[in-house]
Amino acid sequence: MKLLMLSLLFVCFSFGMDFYPETYALNFYSIKLDSEKISADYCDSIMSLWPKQKLNDDFECSVDDFSVRYNSPEDPSVFIIVNYDSSNTEISLYRTNQVCKDPFQSIDADGISGTVYFSDVLFVELMRMQRFGIIFNNHDSLENFLKSEIKRMKSSSVCDDIEMIEYDEFEGSDHVLGPSCCSLVEKPLHVSSNIGFGNARKLNKIGRNTFIVYGNDIDEYRLFDFNGKLLYSGKLYSRVIKVPILPSILKINGEIFLLK
């Protein structure tokens, strides 16, 4: 009876909390780290790559004797945590701008779509650490190893990527029921020569990388590079939008605009 009551209390408490799309512990034994190379210098290099137009003000990069934690420059909505000791490297990832609709009975999330899958962030960040000298493993062998292991992880997930799994290099990967869910990730916009662009009179360039959009405020928008990769998404609270690169593609109110 006490066990039943504790279980009910846990469920009630859990439903009062927010849960995010995430991986659980990913345990690697073949990846060896040089803890002396994980320092404030590495955080400085990470922070220099964050977009100037931040998704939010909660970006973080911190290190200590046994871990490094930061928002990935590849997709700052993804937070990566790397814990390490002499025998094991444990990694987990989660999204800071999405919340699970029902963390026990649904795999759906609400929030702003990410731009990169967890598995791509995992791959990019570990290869970044290798180039920085933090990971001892040879570049090519690490690359091949990660591609192989990520494929194993994906085979266990109910999501399109590696959410909701736990992984052990020796034992493989398993789906974990929850609490968690799958990420929302914006698929690249297909750009072709015959793409239809919106009425130019609804948009005007007022600076080098600055445009004014005519119409109602607080509109949902998506900004893509010219290869179709999502750069930013959210609500346009004013009519002015600054873009990091030109040309770019703006999708707003069902219309697509070429910014150049």
C-alpha positions as a printed Julia matrix, in Angstrom:
260×3 Matrix{Float64}:
  0.0    0.0     0.0
  2.83   2.41    0.87
  4.49   1.65   -2.46
  1.22   2.36   -4.29
  0.79   5.68   -2.46
  4.36   6.7    -3.26
  3.79   5.84   -6.93
  0.61   7.93   -7.03
  2.38  10.84   -5.35
  5.2   10.59   -7.88
  2.76  10.65  -10.81
  0.84  13.61   -9.36
  4.06  15.49   -8.71
  5.37  14.7   -12.19
  2.29  16.01  -13.92
  2.8   19.32  -12.14
  6.2   19.71  -13.79
  7.32  20.53  -17.31
  9.26  17.9   -19.24
 11.26  18.45  -22.4
 12.3   16.46  -25.46
 15.51  14.77  -24.36
 17.83  11.83  -24.55
 18.6    9.98  -21.38
 22.13   8.93  -20.42
 24.32   8.1   -23.42
 27.32   6.21  -22.04
 30.52   5.94  -24.05
 33.62   4.05  -22.87
 35.73   4.35  -26.03
 35.65   8.16  -26.05
 38.51   9.46  -23.92
 38.68  13.08  -22.76
 41.57  15.22  -21.53
 39.96  17.0   -18.6
 42.73  19.61  -18.49
 41.68  20.87  -21.93
 38.1   21.53  -20.77
 38.43  25.07  -19.48
 37.02  28.55  -19.72
 38.79  28.83  -23.08
 36.49  26.18  -24.49
 33.44  28.05  -23.21
 34.79  31.24  -24.78
 35.06  29.46  -28.13
 31.49  28.17  -27.8
 30.03  31.54  -26.82
 31.76  33.26  -29.75
 29.7   31.05  -32.09
 26.29  31.77  -30.6
 24.03  33.85  -32.88
 23.92  37.54  -32.12
 20.13  37.39  -32.41
 19.58  34.97  -29.52
 16.52  32.76  -29.18
 16.37  33.71  -25.51
 18.57  35.13  -22.75
 19.18  31.8   -21.04
 22.26  30.63  -22.93
 24.85  28.99  -20.73
 28.31  27.49  -20.94
 29.98  26.23  -17.79
 32.74  23.78  -16.89
 33.99  22.11  -13.75
 36.27  19.2   -12.89
 33.84  16.57  -14.13
 31.51  18.14  -16.7
 30.89  20.71  -19.41
 27.41  22.06  -20.22
 26.32  24.49  -22.92
 23.8   25.52  -25.57
 25.09  24.17  -28.87
 26.05  26.78  -31.49
 24.71  24.32  -34.07
 21.21  24.79  -32.61
 21.16  26.9   -29.41
 17.81  25.44  -28.37
 19.69  22.18  -27.66
 21.5   21.96  -24.33
 24.26  19.35  -24.12
 25.72  18.0   -20.87
 28.95  15.99  -20.94
 29.97  14.27  -17.7
 33.23  12.37  -17.63
 35.66  10.4   -15.49
 38.6    8.1   -16.22
 36.4    5.26  -17.49
 33.19   6.76  -18.86
 31.83   9.71  -20.85
 28.1   10.28  -20.23
 26.17  12.65  -22.45
 22.59  13.89  -22.43
 20.74  16.44  -24.57
 17.44  18.29  -24.22
 15.61  21.22  -25.78
 15.06  24.35  -23.74
 12.26  25.88  -25.84
  9.85  22.95  -26.1
  7.58  21.26  -23.55
  6.01  17.81  -23.78
  2.22  17.9   -24.16
  1.75  14.73  -22.12
  5.12  13.32  -21.01
  3.73   9.85  -20.22
  1.09   9.18  -22.88
  2.13  11.24  -25.91
  5.3   11.79  -27.92
  4.24  15.29  -29.06
  5.79  18.6   -27.97
  4.77  22.26  -28.02
  7.12  25.16  -28.64
  9.4   26.74  -31.21
 10.79  24.29  -33.75
 14.47  23.48  -33.56
 16.76  23.65  -36.56
 18.98  20.58  -36.0
 18.33  17.04  -34.76
 19.84  15.8   -31.49
 21.98  13.24  -33.32
 23.51  15.97  -35.49
 24.26  18.1   -32.43
 25.83  15.09  -30.7
 28.02  14.39  -33.72
 29.05  18.02  -34.32
 29.85  18.79  -30.68
 31.96  15.67  -30.12
 33.87  16.33  -33.33
 34.33  19.95  -32.17
 35.81  18.67  -28.91
 38.16  16.43  -30.87
 39.42  19.37  -32.95
 39.87  21.42  -29.76
 42.06  18.66  -28.32
 39.61  17.65  -25.59
 38.93  14.2   -27.06
 41.99  12.0   -27.6
 40.45   9.77  -30.27
 41.68  10.04  -33.85
 39.43  12.24  -36.03
 38.52   9.6   -38.63
 38.0    6.78  -36.15
 35.81   9.01  -33.95
 33.75  10.08  -36.96
 33.15   6.49  -38.08
 32.41   5.35  -34.53
 29.83   8.08  -33.93
 28.02   7.46  -37.21
 27.75   3.76  -36.39
 26.56   4.3   -32.8
 24.06   7.0   -33.72
 22.53   4.58  -36.19
 22.13   2.07  -33.32
 20.47   4.73  -31.16
 17.98   5.74  -33.86
 16.88   2.14  -34.28
 15.57   2.14  -30.68
 13.7    5.44  -30.68
 10.0    5.95  -31.42
 10.93   9.44  -32.66
 12.56  10.43  -35.95
 15.83  10.85  -34.08
 17.39   9.78  -30.74
 14.96  11.22  -28.19
 13.53   8.99  -25.47
 16.39   6.49  -25.48
 19.14   5.48  -23.12
 22.36   4.1   -24.54
 25.33   2.1   -23.34
 28.21   1.42  -25.72
 28.52  -2.16  -24.48
 24.81  -2.98  -24.11
 23.24  -0.97  -26.93
 20.24   1.39  -26.74
 16.68   1.07  -25.43
 13.51   3.1   -25.72
 12.43   4.72  -22.44
  8.7    5.28  -22.04
  9.01   8.67  -20.37
  8.61  11.27  -19.11
  9.76  12.78  -22.4
  8.66  13.32  -26.0
  9.97  13.87  -29.53
 11.45  17.16  -30.7
  9.86  19.58  -33.11
 12.43  20.16  -35.85
 11.81  22.39  -38.85
 12.61  20.56  -42.06
 14.66  22.54  -44.61
 12.65  24.7   -46.98
 12.86  23.36  -50.52
 14.26  26.17  -52.64
 13.88  25.89  -56.39
 14.14  28.22  -59.35
 10.36  28.4   -59.68
  9.55  29.17  -56.04
  6.86  31.83  -55.79
  7.81  34.89  -53.74
  5.37  37.24  -52.06
  4.3   40.76  -53.01
  7.39  42.98  -52.74
  5.2   45.93  -51.72
  4.66  44.18  -48.36
  8.37  44.34  -47.52
 11.03  47.02  -47.84
 14.78  47.13  -47.17
 15.66  49.96  -44.78
 19.27  49.07  -43.97
 22.13  46.78  -44.92
 20.56  43.71  -43.29
 17.34  45.28  -42.04
 13.87  45.01  -43.52
 10.43  46.33  -42.61
  7.38  44.09  -43.07
  4.05  45.82  -43.69
  1.03  44.24  -42.03
 -0.09  43.12  -38.61
  2.41  42.74  -35.77
  3.01  39.55  -33.78
  3.07  37.33  -36.85
  4.68  33.89  -36.85
  7.75  33.84  -39.07
 10.5   31.51  -40.27
 13.83  32.73  -41.61
 15.88  30.39  -43.83
 19.23  30.62  -45.54
 19.28  30.18  -49.31
 19.93  26.44  -48.91
 16.65  26.07  -47.04
 18.11  25.65  -43.53
 16.05  27.29  -40.8
 17.95  30.14  -39.13
 15.34  31.58  -36.77
 11.66  31.2   -35.98
  9.25  32.95  -33.65
  6.9   35.91  -33.52
  7.6   39.23  -35.19
  6.71  41.64  -32.38
  7.64  44.69  -34.45
  7.57  45.19  -38.19
 11.38  45.31  -38.38
 13.51  42.22  -38.9
 17.31  42.01  -38.99
 18.84  39.07  -40.83
 22.35  37.63  -40.3
 23.06  36.77  -43.94
 21.89  37.71  -47.41
 20.24  36.37  -49.43
 17.76  34.87  -46.99
 14.2   33.63  -47.31
 11.44  34.88  -45.01
  8.25  32.87  -44.62
  5.43  34.75  -42.9
  1.63  34.52  -43.03
  1.89  31.78  -45.65
  3.94  33.98  -48.0
  7.61  33.63  -48.88
  9.87  36.66  -49.42
 13.36  36.78  -50.86
 15.6   39.08  -48.81
 18.68  40.32  -50.68
